[in-house]
C-alpha cells in the first residue's frame, strides 16, 4: 500500500524563466505578458513578498530593486506595507481573493486587468503549494488511528455516535468500533479491542494531536502525553507518532478510509436494537474484505496481512481501559458518576465508594469488595 506525505519546499524556492535559482516573486511576467512596474510592485505588496534581486543595472547600481527601495526588505514586510494591512483585513475563512485584489488595485488607480491579477495570484499559489511523494510501508510497522462522527439508529431513535478506526497501512486491514462518546475511555478501549482483533500490535501508530493522547505540543515538536495514553503505549510497547497540527493528510490512509466507510458500510444508516449489534455487523463486513479487497498488485488484504503478521509485536494481556474515580453515595442510596445517577444497596448510603468507568459499563465497588455492575448511561 502507498500513501502520500507532503514535502514543503524551503520558502517559495523555484527556478525562474532563465533557468537560474529564484523565488515565486522572481517572475516579472504572467502568461508571457510583462506586468507594468507599478502594478507588479502593487501585486507583490498585497501578496506579501518581493522579487528576488539578481545583479545590478545602470538604473539600479546598488542592485537593491524597487521593492527594497520602497522599504520592503528581502523576505520581510514593512510596517506600513499593504501586506501588513491585508493581514488585518482578513481572518479565519474571510480571505483575500484575486477578484477582490483586482478591485483594490483599480481603486488605487492602477490600470491592470482582472485576468492578469488572477494569473499572478494563481502562480503565487502554485509555487507555495506543498509537493507530495508516495510512501511505501514496511510490514507490521505502521497503523493509523482516528475518530469519525457517524449516525446510527438504536431502538428506532437516530443519534450521533463516534466511529473509532484503526488501519494497518501495509495490508490495508481495518478495525472499526462505534462508541456513544468520543472520550479518552472510548479511545483507549478502541485500541484494546483492535489489538485483540488483530491478535498483535504494530510497531508505530499515527494520530492527530487529539486531547485523549496529547496534553500539549512542546518546543521542537515533542508531545507531552496524557498519563493514561502513556500507560497504554508502555503496556503494548508501540511508538506513538503525531501529525503536524492542521495537516490531516499526514495520515491520509485512515482519513480516506474513514470517509469511504461512512459512505459504503454505514449507508443506509445502520439500525439495530443495540449499538453492540451494529458493531458486530460492521466488523463482520470489514473482515469479509480480507478475501475481496485487493491492492494494485492484485494481492488480497488477507495475503498481505499474513505477510506482515510475523513483524508485529506480540500481544500482551489486555490493558484495563477504565477510569477510576470516587463517588459519594447520597442518603437515598444513589451515586452520581459522569452525569448519570446509579442506585446502590442501602447499606452503602453515606459512603465514599470506588467506581470503575468503562466505555459501556460502570462497576461500583463496596467496602466489602462487592461489585455492582451497571450499564453506562
C-alpha positions, -999 to 999 in steps of 0.1 A, spaced: 0 0 0 12 35 -7 4 68 8 13 105 4 34 127 26 39 164 20 73 179 12 74 216 20 99 235 -1 120 260 19 105 294 14 90 296 -21 121 283 -39 118 276 -76 136 284 -109 129 315 -130 124 318 -167 161 320 -174 168 287 -155 185 303 -125 176 299 -89 147 322 -79 116 325 -58 80 328 -67 85 365 -67 111 365 -94 88 362 -124 81 396 -139 55 384 -164 24 363 -163 15 341 -193 44 357 -213 29 392 -208 50 417 -189 34 435 -160 38 473 -156 64 480 -129 39 499 -107 12 472 -110 38 444 -105 50 461 -73 15 466 -60 6 429 -65 38 420 -47 29 443 -18 -6 428 -15 5 392 -16 32 400 9 65 394 -9 90 410 -32 110 397 -62 145 383 -57 172 408 -66 197 394 -91 226 416 -103 228 453 -109 219 476 -136 226 512 -146 192 522 -133 198 504 -101 236 504 -94 233 491 -59 212 462 -70 186 467 -43 155 467 -65 123 488 -64 108 467 -35 138 473 -12 138 510 -22 101 511 -12 111 498 23 103 461 18 134 440 26 142 406 13 116 382 28 102 409 50 73 433 50 75 469 60 53 480 89 32 503 67 30 479 37 -3 469 22 5 433 31 5 442 68 -28 459 64 -41 429 45 -33 407 74 -56 429 95 -84 429 69 -85 391 67 -91 363 93 -104 328 95 -123 320 63 -125 356 52 -95 356 29 -84 380 1 -94 367 -34 -79 376 -67 -110 394 -77 -110 415 -46 -73 422 -50 -81 435 -85 -108 458 -71 -84 472 -46 -57 478 -72 -82 496 -95 -94 516 -65 -59 529 -62 -58 540 -98 -37 511 -111 -45 501 -147 -44 463 -146 -68 437 -159 -85 411 -137 -72 382 -158 -36 394 -152 -42 396 -115 -58 362 -113 -29 346 -132 -4 363 -109 -22 351 -78 -26 316 -93 12 314 -100 19 326 -65 -3 298 -50 12 272 -73 47 279 -62 39 278 -25 18 247 -27 30 216 -10 45 187 -30 36 151 -22 56 119 -27 43 84 -25 52 63 6 58 26 8 50 9 42 70 -18 58 51 -49 70 39 -46 106 53 -11 110 26 15 110 -11 18 118 -32 50 116 -60 59 141 -88 84 140 -123 91 152 -152 99 128 -187 113 135 -215 90 123 -252 85 127 -268 53 140 -304 43 148 -308 24 181 -342 11 191 -359 34 165 -341 65 177 -315 82 155 -285 96 173 -249 108 168 -221 84 176 -183 81 170 -165 56 148 -131 45 161 -110 33 131 -75 17 131 -60 9 97 -29 -12 92 -11 6 64 8 -23 48 -20 -47 44 -49 -23 45 -68 -43 71 -92 -22 92 -108 -24 126 -138 -2 134 -160 1 165 -187 27 172 -190 44 206 -216 67 221 -189 92 231 -156 104 219 -137 105 251 -104 90 264 -121 59 277 -135 51 243 -102 60 227 -83 35 249 -110 8 246 -108 10 209 -70 2 210 -76 -27 233 -103 -42 210 -83 -35 178 -52 -52 191 -72 -82 204 -90 -84 170 -57 -84 150 -40 -107 175 -9 -85 175 4 -49 179 20 -28 151 53 -11 158 41 25 154 7 42 155 0 77 139 -25 101 154 -38 136 153 -30 158 182 -62 148 200 -67 156 237 -72 120 246 -35 114 238 -17 148 239 -16 173 268 4 199 248 29 202 220 64 211 233 92 231 216 108 210 189 76 191 181 77 167 210 44 158 227 35 157 264 13 126 266 -17 121 289 -9 97 317 -34 71 306 -23 71 270 13 69 280 4 38 301 -13 22 271 17 28 249 40 14 276 18 -17 281 17 -26 244 52 -13 236 42 7 205 56 41 194 31 69 192 36 93 163 17 125 157 8 146 126 16 182 122 -11 204 136 -38 210 110 -22 186 85 -46 157 83 -31 144 51 -1 133 71 -22 102 79 -42 102 47 -48 65 47 -71 64 77 -87 97 67 -97 84 33 -108 50 46 -130 66 73 -148 87 47 -153 57 24 -165 36 53 -192 61 62 -205 61 26 -202 24 19 -207 5 51 -229 30 70 -254 38 43 -283 32 48 -279 44 84 -274 12 104 -303 3 127 -305 -23 154 -319 -27 190 -284 -22 205 -252 -5 195 -233 -37 200 -254 -54 173 -244 -26 149 -208 -31 158 -208 -68 152 -224 -64 118 -199 -37 109 -169 -57 120 -181 -88 101 -185 -67 69 -150 -54 72 -134 -88 79 -152 -100 47 -128 -77 28 -99 -99 36 -107 -121 6 -122 -95 -17 -102 -63 -12 -71 -62 -35 -42 -38 -39 -27 -25 -72 -6 -57 -75 -37 -79 -72 -29 -93 -37 -58 -96 -13 -58 -79 21 -57 -113 38 -25 -123 20 -8 -90 29 -19 -93 65 -4 -128 66 28 -114 53 31 -87 80 19 -108 109 55 -121 118 66 -85 120 41 -74 146 48 -72 183 33 -100 204 0 -93 222 3 -90 260 -26 -92 285 -54 -68 279 -50 -32 291 -77 -21 315 -93 8 296 -112 22 326 -111 54 346 -111 50 384 -129 76 405 -145 81 439 -183 85 442 -202 96 473 -235 77 480 -264 100 489 -288 92 518 -312 79 491 -286 52 481 -278 70 448 -244 79 434 -237 104 405 -210 95 381 -202 112 348 -235 130 348 -256 98 354 -272 85 386 -269 49 397 -286 31 426 -266 10 451 -275 -11 482 -290 9 511 -262 -2 534 -238 18 513 -256 51 519 -232 79 530 -201 61 520 -173 70 495 -170 42 470 -146 33 442 -162 34 407 -145 20 376 -159 36 345 -155 18 312 -167 25 277 -200 7 281 -201 -3 318 -197 12 353 -186 -10 382 -191 3 417 -171 -15 444 -183 -15 480 -161 -15 511 -165 -53 515 -153 -58 479 -188 -64 465 -191 -53 429 -222 -39 414 -220 -36 376 -242 -11 358 -247 -2 321 -232 31 311 -258 58 307 
